[in-house]
Amino acid sequence: MADSPELDTLWDDFHRVVNMTSAELADWLRVRDSGQATEPLPEQAGPPLGQHVLAILAKRRTDLTDDDVRVMREVVDTVGDLVDVEDEPEAEDTCRRHELMSMGHDPLKP
């Protein structure tokens, strides 16, 4: 994937909306998948989108694939649709917060 102004903007937007570190996201995905049923291997925990976000966070911009770019756009658009800066979710709004956190965005994080 060649560098372009559009990719630069997407890269910046993605890293702005994904406000959790790789370690925080990996921990969250493991916690999210834990329960009474059989737990997946730690590196396979969480939904595929969350796993892909985690993989992107470990990459350099020059190593992005077309699929990475698609996922980055999806995350930026979805977080943008779910986050209302005037009405950030409260701690009690767990369903929406957990959905966002599975994409690497913790709305309660400053």
C-alpha positions in Angstrom: 0.0 0.0 0.0 1.6 3.2 -1.1 1.7 6.3 1.1 -0.8 9.0 0.2 -2.3 12.0 1.9 -5.5 10.0 2.3 -3.7 7.1 4.0 -1.9 9.6 6.2 -5.2 11.1 7.3 -6.7 7.6 7.9 -3.6 6.5 9.9 -3.9 9.6 12.1 -7.7 9.2 12.5 -7.3 5.5 13.4 -4.7 6.2 16.1 -6.9 9.0 17.4 -10.0 6.9 17.9 -8.1 3.8 19.0 -7.2 5.3 22.4 -6.3 2.0 24.1 -2.7 0.7 24.0 -2.0 -2.7 22.5 -1.6 -4.2 26.0 -4.9 -2.7 27.2 -6.7 -3.9 24.1 -5.2 -7.4 24.4 -6.1 -7.6 28.1 -9.6 -6.4 27.3 -10.1 -9.0 24.6 -9.0 -11.8 26.9 -11.3 -10.6 29.7 -14.2 -10.2 27.2 -13.9 -13.8 26.1 -13.4 -15.2 29.5 -16.3 -17.0 31.1 -17.6 -20.4 32.1 -17.2 -21.8 28.6 -13.9 -22.8 27.2 -11.7 -19.8 26.7 -9.8 -19.4 23.5 -6.0 -19.1 23.4 -4.9 -15.6 24.5 -3.8 -14.6 21.1 -7.2 -15.6 19.6 -9.4 -13.9 22.2 -12.0 -11.4 21.2 -13.9 -10.7 18.1 -12.1 -10.8 14.7 -12.4 -7.0 14.4 -10.6 -6.5 17.7 -7.9 -9.0 16.8 -7.4 -7.1 13.5 -7.1 -3.8 15.3 -4.6 -5.3 17.6 -2.6 -6.5 14.6 -2.7 -3.1 13.0 -1.4 -1.4 16.2 1.7 -3.6 15.9 2.4 -2.5 12.3 4.2 0.4 10.7 2.2 2.4 8.2 4.4 1.1 5.3 3.4 -2.5 6.2 -0.4 -2.0 5.9 -2.4 -4.2 3.6 -5.5 -3.3 1.7 -7.5 -5.3 4.3 -5.8 -3.3 7.1 -6.9 -0.1 5.4 -10.5 -1.4 5.1 -10.5 -2.3 8.9 -9.1 1.1 9.8 -11.9 2.8 7.9 -14.5 0.6 9.5 -13.2 1.4 13.0 -12.9 5.1 12.4 -16.5 5.2 10.9 -18.0 2.9 13.6 -16.4 4.7 16.5 -17.5 8.0 14.9 -21.0 6.8 14.7 -21.2 5.4 18.2 -19.3 8.2 20.1 -21.1 11.5 20.8 -18.7 13.9 22.3 -21.5 15.8 24.0 -23.0 12.6 25.4 -20.1 10.2 26.2 -21.4 7.0 27.8 -21.4 6.7 31.5 -19.9 3.8 33.3 -23.3 2.2 33.5 -23.7 2.2 29.7 -21.7 -1.0 29.6 -23.0 -2.5 26.3 -22.0 0.5 24.2 -18.7 0.9 26.1 -17.8 -2.7 25.7 -18.6 -2.6 21.9 -16.3 0.4 21.5 -13.6 -1.2 23.7 -13.6 -4.3 21.5 -12.4 -1.9 18.7 -9.8 -0.3 20.9 -11.7 2.8 22.0 -12.5 3.3 25.6 -15.0 6.2 25.8 -14.2 6.7 29.6 -10.5 7.2 28.9 -9.5 10.9 28.9 
